[in-house]
Amino acid sequence: MNRFRALFILLFLVGMNTSNAQISADCVDAVPICSNTPVNGGTNGFGIDDFGGVASSGCLERTATGFIESNTAWYRFRTGASGQLGFNIGFDASEDWDFALYKTTNCISLGEPVRCNFFDNSDGNSFLGVGEDPTGDQVNFQYESWLAVTPGEEYYLMINNFSNTNSGFSIQFSGSIFVTNPFDALDCSIVNNLLGPPIAACEGQQVTLDATTSNATMYKWFSDTGSGFQLITGEHNETLVVNTSATYQVQVITSTNNNMVSEVQVVFSEIPIASPVLDVASCSGATIIDLSEKDVEVLGAQDPNAYVVSYYRDLGDANNGVNLLPRLYRAPAGSETIYIRISSVDNPNCFDITEEFQLINLDSPVLDFPEEAFLCGGNGSVTIGNDSALPNHSYAWDSGETTPGITVEQTGIYTLTVTNTVAGLSCESVRSVTVSASNPPEILNIQIADLQKNNSVTVITNTDGDWEYQLDDSQFQTNNHFENVAPGMHRITVNDPAGCGSVSETIIAVGFPKYFTPNGDGANDQWYIVGAENLENPEVSIFNRYGKLLKQLKGNEINGWDGTFNSKRMPGGDYWFKLTYTAPDGQRTTAKYVNNHFSLKR
């Protein structure tokens, strides 16, 4: 990922000139930092090539300079506690910065970096580093994984600029060791300076500079706010209380004339003020909430580039700046309090956590009752809607009722609005029910095509309703026609799926010749019924066209009639029969829907 660019360098240090800045372009002069991290820094080229002309170091590669370094700042630090350690490098989103972190005690043997990032800033991020983006951005590729550290480990941090502009940067350390050891997470003994390391404070605070020296006879204090050091008149004590950003210098006059001079950079960052924010409420159980949409509210008129807004589920986490929520937050159902932390980019210890808001993630009511109902037989009533009420739900029918379900006696369209209300938020759903009239089914006729061994049955009803039909215990079907019906007794059922009832009929499916020729030739000499033997106590009565009973076939005689009456041959013509049997209830029953007509041919 080589980057060859023309680099124009502009050093920006919050109004401080380069001579007083805590910056080193070389590893050997790396600026020592501890718990009070550098408020800001910058780069201005590089000095000695700290990598001996090699082509790469970890993820870093040669730049347009021909070396790994182009515009470099070096820092070093030593851990003072065990736990999780990270850092955030903040910069202008239009610029491109990279870093490499080396675990070593010697610049001559840097080795390979333990953390390294060389991604260009095509996404326009404002932070890179180790751990997690303080804005809650979980997909920032310019972040490497947390460090697990123990006390006494030494690290060198190189920060490189690859932009045509250089507005400077800030460094803030993070991680669990700053929660467990807020004052000694980083070892300040590496700073060999009478006044100590650079100091980051917040506006409104007072910082005491202590230059106490055992054999001192006089102290002179100076301050530089950008135009050179000026004597602070009247300040001659060993300590100086300051509340203004500047580089401070002390001259210590000793009795042994072993005088000394020490400087320290002190920066007071503005404490942000969080503006009130409105609660966030959503319906339909929306699970992903974009918390960054609240940034504008909480910042108000404050510069969004100067402050970081982050969100937390716990006030203690907000105070410590840990366990921040991702920008795209998967919110649980219900209501919860979200705490806001707005902190200075230059100094995360300058923050405000006074504002919070309610995040209400409410489900819209689920209405799944039928959208159709029927009044049976043109009168009566039907109940529509929900069976029971749910907590926090209210019910309103357009007919005026306020119960989950209602009983209606008229056809029409009935609309129910259900509202779920929690913590002042209301989510509603609407569902309509069409109530129509429906008459119960009625069997007018059953047509049996008697094909003797396999019959077909067609059911004729009173209307062409959306009925469903059943033969015996088979599955219901929408077709009113049945094929391959075996001879014997069967039950036909017609049902109204709308709930207006059903009707059943018992039928006898039998087969018989449409004609017979009792002429003694041995072919078709008998008229008989197929399937009657499947009935209990069947009896067939045969009549002529005038209704005169000619023959009763019972028991073994059920198999045929020879066309005679009292041994006299009956003339050719049409004849009729009636089939009776003993029904399951013990009653003598005449078979219905039997096509009881046949012909005798001579």
N, C-alpha and C positions, 0 to 999 in steps of 0.2 A: 504494500500500500504506500508506494513512494509519493511524496508530495514535493513538487518543484515549483516554488512560487517566488515572485519578487516580494520581499518582506519590507514593509515600512514600519518602523518602530515608533510608538508614542507611549511614553510612560505616564501613567495616571495614578497618583497616590493621594487622593482626597486633598488636593491642594498642597501637599508636602513636596519639597524638591528632592531630586535624586540623591544628593549628597547625604541626606539624613535618613534615607529609606533603609529598611532592613532587607537588603537584597544582595544575593551573591550569585554570580554566574558560574562559579567553580565549586566542585564538590568539596575541595579541601577547606574552603571558607564557608561551608554550608551554615546558614543561619540557625542557631539552636532555638528550638521552640519547646514550650511545655504547656501546662494546663491553660495558661492565658495565650492562646494561639495568635499568630499574626493577624492583625485586623485586615490588612490588605497587602498586596505586593504587586510586582510587575516584572518585566524582563527587558533587558537592553543588550541584545547580542549574547555572545558567550565568550569566555576567556580561553583557558587551556582546554584542549580536547580531553575530556575525562575518560574516553573509551579507547584511546590509543589507535585511532584510525580504523577500527573494525567497522564492518558494514552494518551490523545490527546488534541490538541488545534486547533480548526478549521480543516484544512486539514492535520495538522502535527500529526504524530504518534510517538510512542516510537521507538528508534533506537537500535542498538546493545549495546549501553551504558546502556540501561534500562530506559533512560530518553528521553524526546522529543529532548533535545539538544545533539549534539555530538561534532561538531566543530563550534563554534558560534561566531558571531560578532554582537554587538548591537549598534544601532545609534538612535538618536532622532532629531526631527526637529519641527519647528513651522511655520505655513503658515502666510504670510504677505500680501496676496492679494486674490481676488476671481477669480475663473475660473477653468480651467481644469488642473489637476496635474497628472503626472506620473513619473516613473523613470525606468532606464535601468541598469541592473547589468550585466557587461561584464566579461567574464571569458574564460578560455581555453576550446575549444569545446570538448575536451576529458574528461572533468570533469563534475560532477553532483552537482548543487547547488540548494537550495530551499530558500524560504523566507516566512515570515508572517509579516503583518503590523497591528499594533494595534493603535486605536485612544483613547488615554488616557493621563492623566497627572501624573499617579502614577504606578510604576512597580508592586505594591502590588495588584492592581486591573486592570490587563491587559484586562480581558474580552475576548470575541472572536475576532479574527482578522477580519478587514474589507476587507482585500485582503490577499490571501494565495495561494501558489502554491507548490505542492509536487510531480509534475510529474518528472519521471526520464528523463535523457537527452539522450534517445535512438536515437533521431534524430541528435545528434551532433550539437546542436545549440550553438551559442556564446553569446546569450543574454537571460535574462528572466526579468520579471518585471511587471509594470503596465502601460497600454497605448498601445503602438505599437512598434514592433521590429524596431530599427533604420535602419535595412537593407532593410525594405520593405516587409519582409516575413509576409504574412497575415494569415498563418496557423500555426504559432508557438504556440503550446498549453501551453507554459510556460509563457504566458502573461495573466494578468487579466485586467478587464475593467478600464477605466480612473476613477479617483476620481474627484468629484465636491466639491471644498473646498471654505471656507470663511476665512477671516483673523482671526488669533488667535487660530486656531485648532492645537493641539499638537499630535504628532504621535511617536511611537516607532517601529523601523524596526529591525527585527532579520533576519540575513542571516546565513544559515547553510550549511556546506559542507558534502557531502555523498560520497566522492571519496577516492580512495586509494592514490591520489595525491592532492596537494593543492598549486596551482600556484598563488593564490590570485585572487582578483577581483577589479573591478572599479565600481563606481556609478556615473551615470549622470542623473540629473533630467530633465524633459521635460514637455511640456504642454503649454497651452495658457497663463498662468500667467507669464511665462518667456518671452513672447512676449510683454505683456502689462506692466509688472513690472520687467524689466530685472535686477534691482539692489536690489529690496526688496521683491521678490516673496517668499523667505524664510526669516524669521526674524533672524537676526544675533545677537540680544541682548541676546539670550540664551547661547552664547559662553562667558564664564567668563574667559577671557584670554587677557592679556594686548596686545599681538600681534595679537589677533583675531583667526579665524578658519583657517584650512589648506587652502593654496592658490594654485590654479591651474592656470598656465600661459602658454604662448606659447613662444617657442624659438624666440629670437630677441626682446622680450619685456623686460621692466625693471619693477621690483616690488619694491615699497618703503615700508619698514617696519617702523612702527611708534611706538615708545615706550615712547612718551612724558609723563612725570610725573611732576607735579607742583613743588615738593620740591626736585627734583633730582639734585645731584651735579656732577655725573659722570655716563657715560654709557660704558659698555664693551660688545662687540659683539663677538659671537662665531659661528662657522659653523661645521656641522658634515655631511660628505659625505659617512660615513660608517665605519670610524675608530676612532670614538670618537670626542668630541668637541675640536676645535682648535681656539685659539684666533685670531681674525682678527686684525692684527696690524694697528694702526693708526686710527681706527674707534671708536670715542668717542662721536659722536653727538646723538641726540635723534632719528634720522632716519638713516636707512641704505638702500641703493639702491643695489639690488641684481639681477643677471641674470643667476645664476647657481642653479641647483636642489640640495637641501640640507635641513637639519633641522637646523634652525637658533635659537640661544639663545641670550637673552640680560640680562645682570645683571645691575640693576638700583641701584646706591648708592644714598641714600637720606640724607638730612641734619639731619633728625631725627633718622638716623640709622635703619629706617624701610625698609631695603633693600628688593628687590624682584627679582625673576628670572622668565622669561617667554620664552616659546619655540613655534615655529610654523614650520610646514612642508611646504615647497615651492617646487613645481615640475614644471619644464618647459618641456612641451611636444613639440615634433617636429611638425612643421607646414608642412603638406603634400603638395606636388606639383603635380597638376593634369597634366597628359600628354595629348597631343592632341588625339582626337578620330575621327574616320571616321563616316561619315553619314550612317544611316541605311535606306536601301530601300528594299521594297518588292513589288512583283506583285501579281495579283489575289486577291487583297483585303484581305490579311492575317490580321486578327484582333488581335491576341494574339502575343505580342512581348516580348521576354525574355530579359529584360533590363540588367540582371546580366551578360549577355555575353559581356557587355562593360566594366565590372570591370577590366579585365586584361589590357585593353588598357589604361584606365585612371590611374591605379596604376603604370604601367611601372615596374620598378625593386623594388618598395617599398613593404614591407612586408604586405601581405593581412590580416594578423592577427592583425596588429597594427592600421589599418584604416578601416573606414566604408564608403562605397560608396553608395550614395542615389541619386535619380533622381526626377526632379520637372518640372512642366509645366510653372512655374513662377519664375523669377529671385529673386523676393522678398521672396518667399517661400523658395528658396534655401538658401538665406542669413540667414533666421530665422530658418531654419531646420524644417519647418512645412509643412503639406499636401504633404508628399512625395508620390511618385507613387509606386504602388505594383510592385514587380519584374516581374510578368506576367501581363503586361499592355495591356489592351484592347484599341488599338489605333484606333482613328477615321480615316475615309478616308481622303486623302489629305496629306498636309505637315504641320508639326509643329516643334517648337524648344523645345528640351529637355535640361534642365539645370542640371549640375552635381555638387554635393557637395561631396568632399572627406574630412573626418574629422578624428581626432585622436580618438582612442578608449578610451584612458586615459582622454582626455579633448576635448569634442565636440566643444569647442570654438576655437580650433585650426583647421582651415579648409581652403579650397581653393575652390572657385566657378568660376574660370576663364574659365573653359571649357564647351562647349555645343556642340550639334550636331543636325542635321536635321533628323527627323524621317518622312520618306516619305512612305506613305501607299497607293499605287497606284493600281487601278483596271486594270486588263488586258481588252482589248477591247472585247466586247460581239458581236460575229458574229452569227446571227440567220437567215440569209437569206437562201432560199432553196438551197440545194446541187445538184439539178437536174433542167435542163431547156431543152426546145425543140425548134428545128427549124421546123416549120410546112410546110408540102408539099415539103420538100427538098430544099426550098429556103427561102428568106426573112431574118429576123433578130430577135434577142431576147435580152432583157436587163437583165443583171445579176448583183449581188452584192447589196450593200447598196443603199438606196434612197438618202441619204444626208450625208454630212460630219459633224463630231463632233469636238468640240474645242479640240485643242492639239493633234489631231489624224492626222496621215499621212497614205496614201494609196499607195500600190505598187502591181500591177498585174504582173504576170510573162510574160505577153504579152507586158509589157512596159508602160501601162497606169497608171496614178497616181490619178485617180478620184475614188470616192466610188463605183460607178457602171459603167459598160461599156456595149456597144451594140456589139454583135458578130454575124457573118454571117456564121461561119464555126463550124462544130462539133469538139469536143475535150474536154480536161480538162483544165480549167482555174483556177489559184490559186491566191488568194488575201492575202497579208500580211498587217495587220493594226497595227500601232504603236502608243501607247499613251505615250507622253513625258511630264513630269512635273519636273521642278527643276533639270534637267540633268538626271533623271531616265527615262528609256524607258521600257515599257512593251508591248509585241506584241502578237497577235493571228493570226492564219493562217486558212483559210477555202478554200476548192476547190469546184468548180461547174463542173459537167459533163454535157456537152451540146450534145444532141442526136437529130437525125432526127426523125420526126414523121409525118405521113400522116393523114389528117383528116378522120374521119369515113365516110363510104359509105354503104348505105343499098342496098344489092343486091336482097334480097327476104325476104318476110315475110310469113311464113307458118302458116295458120290458120286451126286448127283442129276444124271443125264446128260440135259441139255436141249439136247444137240448143240452149238450154238455157244457158249452161256454156261451153264456148269455151276456147281453149288454143292457145297461140300465140308464135311463135319462130322467132326471128329476125336473119337473115343471113347477115353478113357484108363482106366487101372486104378483111379484114385481121383479124388475131386473136389478135388484140391489146388489151390493158387493158382498154377497153371501159366500160362505165356505161350506163345502160338502164333505160328508164322511160316510164310508161304507163300513159297517160294523165298528171295529176298533182301529181301523187304519188311520193314517195321518189325514188331516183335513186338506182339501184341495179347492182351488177356485173354479175348477171345471165341474159342471153339473152332470157329466157323462162318465160312466164306469164301464170298462170292458172286462171280458173274461170272468164274468161273475158265475161262480159254480152253482149248480142246481141246489135248491134248498131254501131255508128261511134266512132272511137277512134283515138288518136294521139300517135304515137310511136316516141320517141326521143332517139338517140344514141349520147353520149357526150364523148369527149376526155378529161380526167382529166388533161392531160398535157397542156391543153390550146389551142389545135389546132382546136377547133371549135366543132360544133355539127350539126346533120342533123335530120330532122323530116319527117315522112310520116303519112298521114291519111289513116286508114284502116277501112273496114266495116266488122264487125264480124256478120255473119248470119249463120243460120242452115237450112238444107234442107235434105230430104230423099235421100239416095244414089240410091234408086230405088223406083218405085211404080207399082201397078198392077190394072189398071183400068178395072176390070172384073165385076163390078156391085155387088160384094158380100158385099159391105159396109165396107170393110177393106182395107185401103191403096189405095183408088180409086183416090185420088187427089195428085198431086205433088205441093208442096207449099214451101215458104220460111218463116222461123221464124226470126223476128227481122227487116225485111224491114220496118215494120210499124213505126219504130223509126226514119226513115229518112224522109226528106222533099221531096215530089213529087217522090216517088220511081216508077221505071218502070223496069219490067223484060221482056226481049226479049228472046224467046226460038227458037232454030235452030236445024235442023237435021244435019246429018253428012256432008251434002254438003253445009251447010251454008244458007239453005233456011229458011227464017223467017216463023215460024209456028204460033206463038202466042205472043201477047204483053199483059201483065197483068198490068193494071193501077188502081189506086184508089182502089175501093172495090174488084176489081178482083185480087188484089195482093195476095189473099189467096190460089189460086190453079189453076192447069191446069188438064183437064180430059183426056188428051192424044188424042185429036181429032184435025183435021184441016179441016175447012169448013164442019164440021159435019161428017167427015170421020175419022174412027179410024186409028191412026198411028201404023205402025208395031212395034214389039218389037225391041229394040236396044238401042244404045247410043244417047243421046241428050245433047245439050249444051245451056247455057243461059248467058246473059249479064245483069248486074244490074247497072242502072244509077239512079242518084238522083241530087237534087239541093244542091250544096255546100254552106257553109256560105257566100261565096263571091258572090253568085247569079249565078255562072256558072254551067252549066249542066256537071256532072262529072260521069265517069265510075268507079265503084268500082274496085280497084286493089287488087291483091293477093287473089281473091276469087277462090276457086277450083270449076270452073263452069261446072262440068260434072256429069251427072246422067244417070240412065238406066230405060227404060220402058219394063216391062215384061208382056207377054201375056200368 
